Amino acid sequence: MDDRLTRWTVVAGIGAGALVTGFDPMTGNWLTEASASEVPHDLPWLEGRVRLDDAARAAAADDFGHLVRHRPLAVLEPGSVNDVAVMVGYCREHRVPVAARGQGHATGGQAQVAGGLVVDMGTLHGIDVRDGYAVVQAGALWSDLLRATLPAGLTPPVLTDYLELSIGGTLSAGGLGGTSHRHGAQVDNVIELEVVTGTGERTVCSPARHADLFHAVLAGLGQCAIITSATVRLLPAPTSARRYQLFYPSPTALTADQRRVVREERFDYVEGQVQAAPGGSGHRLYLLEAAAFDGTPADDAGLLGDLSYTRGSEQAEDLTYFDFLNRLAASVEFLKSIGEWARPHPWLNVFLPGTGTDSLVASVIEELRPADIGLSGVVLLYPIPRRRLRAPLLRVPGEELVFLLTLLRTASPGAADPAVMVEANRALYRRVQAAGGTQYPVGTIPTTHADWRRHFGPWWPRLAAAKRAYDPAGILAPGQGVF
Ligand SMILES: Cc1cc2nc3c(=O)[nH]c(=O)nc-3n(C[C@H](O)[C@H](O)[C@H](O)COP(=O)(O)OP(=O)(O)OC[C@H]3O[C@@H](n4cnc5c(N)ncnc54)[C@H](O)[C@@H]3O)c2cc1C
């Protein structure tokens, strides 16, 4: 008996409507909920396995948002890239929709697929660090990559705030962090990709090779291909970070200094946040979070002296580079311990044009009640020069400076109903669009086909052409709702 058969713990009779629940290696019989005649005889051999059990399908029908639930027919745990190619080819033939899943941390069902196949990329996590770049499989986490590169004195140029996201998941969206004002998004630091297209073809693409596919995949929301590995640029890694937290009385005061320090490239790392003032007064504080890497000795006076934060509010601390990048880990553990991590997260992520940012943020914050954002909800505001964001499908407003505004809502006990939060996202997205803004599509904003056309603007025809060429059956990533 072929040894690979035994790895098919459960197989979905996708396409034929049959449910094959297992293969018994002792008797050589398929275990099936349907009649034997319905079992497709053409299921491909795999090095990994296809799961049909309830636990796997229920997990794949959920994500960090806990708002959308599309139950797949089966979940592929690929044992190799070839498995991904073989199963996508099979699904294309049988017209079965397919979604790659990294960590399932998008919040609006983007990695889900009703009645289709979810490809759990987590089993493909190999990392090969070379001189100045790394070849990393798409299911690896950014924390894995960072841990692998630091011993070689190297680092990815841009890391997301939360490091436990998959390479493929963030490269499908963009991938932004505190160094984006210098190095762009994670998608701007990719040299080459290996992908499986919607026809089941395994292909390598780069700016010089199948450039149309390369540009359609980076920030392309999984529409044209599944990323199986990425060659990402690495930079010499700092060893330390001096972290500053500076508090401002108004959004305008905060963004004025954000604009200034970003323009001057004064810090290595720049972010921003809106926080509730202590004491329950209802007032807000506006935080500029910045870091200088490898500064010895740290020149606090030179870095902060002419900024306009509230004097006496500033905090500074020295951390190792890794601890600085991983500083959210402790908060995440805390949020898990109090149950907030598992609650619904109707998140809104949008890019605002620099000129409209102050007024829009001021009015959004003015209107935002604690119940609208939840107990552990967070408002973030990051300044990023547009020239740093080069990947065409990461759609940002056409101004020199853009701001990423995120309302990380949590439906805590006592907070607004999640459906109300989602509706508020929709209304705010309309305002953002009217002000020339775009969405960063990782959140929970109901988005129509017309919205997507508008979102991709001049790039819509090219994305649509790439879709026709590389996913002609239209089976990939339906959870995004783009096509
Ligand atoms: C706690 C938290 C913190 C975050 N912080 C940041 C941040 O600092 N910066 C930032 O930019 N974003 C951030 N995000 C958003 C995050 O980058 C995106 O939601 C990202 O897509 C999640 O990665 P994932 O591995 O969970 O992908 P999933 O949610 O599993 O997938 C997202 C989409 O990508 C597709 N996809 C997944 N893998 C592949 C692949 N290999 N090939 C093709 N398509 C694929 C899926 O089909 C789906 O459409 C954060 C999200 C959370 C929950």
The ligand as an SDF file (V2000), in Angstrom:
LIG
                    3D

 53 58  0  0  0  0  0  0  0  0999 V2000
   -3.2060   41.6480   16.7330 C   0  0  0  0  0  0  0  0  0  0  0  0
   -2.9890   42.1230   15.3240 C   0  0  0  0  0  0  0  0  0  0  0  0
   -1.9970   43.0330   15.0580 C   0  0  0  0  0  0  0  0  0  0  0  0
   -1.7700   43.4860   13.7660 C   0  0  0  0  0  0  0  0  0  0  0  0
   -0.7800   44.3820   13.5460 N   0  0  0  0  0  0  0  0  0  0  0  0
   -0.5270   44.8080   12.3020 C   0  0  0  0  0  0  0  0  0  0  0  0
    0.5310   45.7350   12.0430 C   0  0  0  0  0  0  0  0  0  0  0  0
    1.2260   46.1830   12.9350 O   0  0  0  0  0  0  0  0  0  0  0  0
    0.7490   46.0940   10.7620 N   0  0  0  0  0  0  0  0  0  0  0  0
    0.0100   45.6020    9.7230 C   0  0  0  0  0  0  0  0  0  0  0  0
    0.2780   45.9490    8.5780 O   0  0  0  0  0  0  0  0  0  0  0  0
   -1.0030   44.7540    9.9420 N   0  0  0  0  0  0  0  0  0  0  0  0
   -1.2910   44.3560   11.2060 C   0  0  0  0  0  0  0  0  0  0  0  0
   -2.3320   43.4920   11.4210 N   0  0  0  0  0  0  0  0  0  0  0  0
   -3.1460   43.0680   10.2790 C   0  0  0  0  0  0  0  0  0  0  0  0
   -2.4850   41.8670    9.5950 C   0  0  0  0  0  0  0  0  0  0  0  0
   -1.2830   42.2440    8.9680 O   0  0  0  0  0  0  0  0  0  0  0  0
   -3.3670   41.2880    8.5090 C   0  0  0  0  0  0  0  0  0  0  0  0
   -4.6230   40.9950    8.9800 O   0  0  0  0  0  0  0  0  0  0  0  0
   -2.7340   40.0300    7.9290 C   0  0  0  0  0  0  0  0  0  0  0  0
   -3.3780   39.6900    6.7200 O   0  0  0  0  0  0  0  0  0  0  0  0
   -2.8430   38.9020    8.9200 C   0  0  0  0  0  0  0  0  0  0  0  0
   -1.9370   37.8900    8.6090 O   0  0  0  0  0  0  0  0  0  0  0  0
   -2.4270   36.3920    8.7740 P   0  0  0  0  0  0  0  0  0  0  0  0
   -1.2310   35.5570    8.6230 O   0  0  0  0  0  0  0  0  0  0  0  0
   -3.2060   36.2130   10.0130 O   0  0  0  0  0  0  0  0  0  0  0  0
   -3.3570   36.2920    7.4770 O   0  0  0  0  0  0  0  0  0  0  0  0
   -4.8320   35.6740    7.3500 P   0  0  0  0  0  0  0  0  0  0  0  0
   -5.7720   36.4560    8.1830 O   0  0  0  0  0  0  0  0  0  0  0  0
   -4.7560   34.2320    7.5670 O   0  0  0  0  0  0  0  0  0  0  0  0
   -5.1160   35.9690    5.8110 O   0  0  0  0  0  0  0  0  0  0  0  0
   -5.4110   37.2770    5.3920 C   0  0  0  0  0  0  0  0  0  0  0  0
   -5.6450   37.2710    3.8730 C   0  0  0  0  0  0  0  0  0  0  0  0
   -4.4380   36.9200    3.2170 O   0  0  0  0  0  0  0  0  0  0  0  0
   -4.6290   35.7450    2.4590 C   0  0  0  0  0  0  0  0  0  0  0  0
   -3.4450   34.9200    2.6100 N   0  0  0  0  0  0  0  0  0  0  0  0
   -2.9360   34.3910    3.7340 C   0  0  0  0  0  0  0  0  0  0  0  0
   -1.8160   33.7220    3.4590 N   0  0  0  0  0  0  0  0  0  0  0  0
   -1.6230   33.8260    2.1290 C   0  0  0  0  0  0  0  0  0  0  0  0
   -0.6530   33.3400    1.2310 C   0  0  0  0  0  0  0  0  0  0  0  0
    0.3530   32.6010    1.6430 N   0  0  0  0  0  0  0  0  0  0  0  0
   -0.7710   33.6330   -0.0810 N   0  0  0  0  0  0  0  0  0  0  0  0
   -1.8030   34.3810   -0.5310 C   0  0  0  0  0  0  0  0  0  0  0  0
   -2.7590   34.8750    0.2760 N   0  0  0  0  0  0  0  0  0  0  0  0
   -2.6630   34.5930    1.5890 C   0  0  0  0  0  0  0  0  0  0  0  0
   -5.8690   35.0760    3.0240 C   0  0  0  0  0  0  0  0  0  0  0  0
   -6.5100   34.2580    2.0810 O   0  0  0  0  0  0  0  0  0  0  0  0
   -6.6880   36.2740    3.4240 C   0  0  0  0  0  0  0  0  0  0  0  0
   -7.3550   36.7640    2.2910 O   0  0  0  0  0  0  0  0  0  0  0  0
   -2.5840   43.0210   12.7160 C   0  0  0  0  0  0  0  0  0  0  0  0
   -3.6060   42.1050   12.9720 C   0  0  0  0  0  0  0  0  0  0  0  0
   -3.8120   41.6550   14.2720 C   0  0  0  0  0  0  0  0  0  0  0  0
   -4.9190   40.7100   14.5450 C   0  0  0  0  0  0  0  0  0  0  0  0
  1  2  1  0
  2  3  1  0
  2 52  2  0
  3  4  2  0
  4  5  1  0
  4 50  1  0
  5  6  2  0
  6  7  1  0
  6 13  1  0
  7  8  2  0
  7  9  1  0
  9 10  1  0
 10 11  2  0
 10 12  1  0
 12 13  2  0
 13 14  1  0
 14 15  1  0
 14 50  1  0
 15 16  1  0
 16 17  1  0
 16 18  1  0
 18 19  1  0
 18 20  1  0
 20 21  1  0
 20 22  1  0
 22 23  1  0
 23 24  1  0
 24 25  2  0
 24 26  1  0
 24 27  1  0
 27 28  1  0
 28 29  2  0
 28 30  1  0
 28 31  1  0
 31 32  1  0
 32 33  1  0
 33 34  1  0
 33 48  1  0
 34 35  1  0
 35 36  1  0
 35 46  1  0
 36 37  1  0
 36 45  1  0
 37 38  2  0
 38 39  1  0
 39 40  1  0
 39 45  2  0
 40 41  1  0
 40 42  2  0
 42 43  1  0
 43 44  2  0
 44 45  1  0
 46 47  1  0
 46 48  1  0
 48 49  1  0
 50 51  2  0
 51 52  1  0
 52 53  1  0
M  END
$$$$
